[in-house]
Amino acid sequence: MSSKKRVAYFYHEEVGNFYYGAGHPMKPHRIRMAHSLILNYGLYKKMEIYRPLLVDDEKMTMFHSDDYVHFLQSVTPDNVADYNRELQRYNMDVDCPVFDGLFK
């Protein structure tokens, strides 16, 4: 008996509304274009589709430390220089940038 594995596809329409910075490979237009292709070619029929839920800070602390969640709530592109210690502690850099709307 063989069970065919399906691809898990996570998508939320708001993910394409954020700009992650010049050095980051994820670009809003690329996300929307990929989603459009998945829908128009019917690829979604062969996938397990998941829509991530938006959760509040209380639920976030079930999986992350209070300090980390507070950092995500507080840091912005305008004040990022004030958080150098936290940026290093939480390994935030070009791959995990601080951007407007980071904690929404």
Secondary structure, DSSP 8 states (H G I E B T S, - for coil): ------EEEE--GGGGG----TT-S--HHHHHHHHHHHHHTTGGGGEEEE------HHHHTTTS-HHHHHHHHH--TTTGGGGHHHHHHTT-SSSS---TTS--
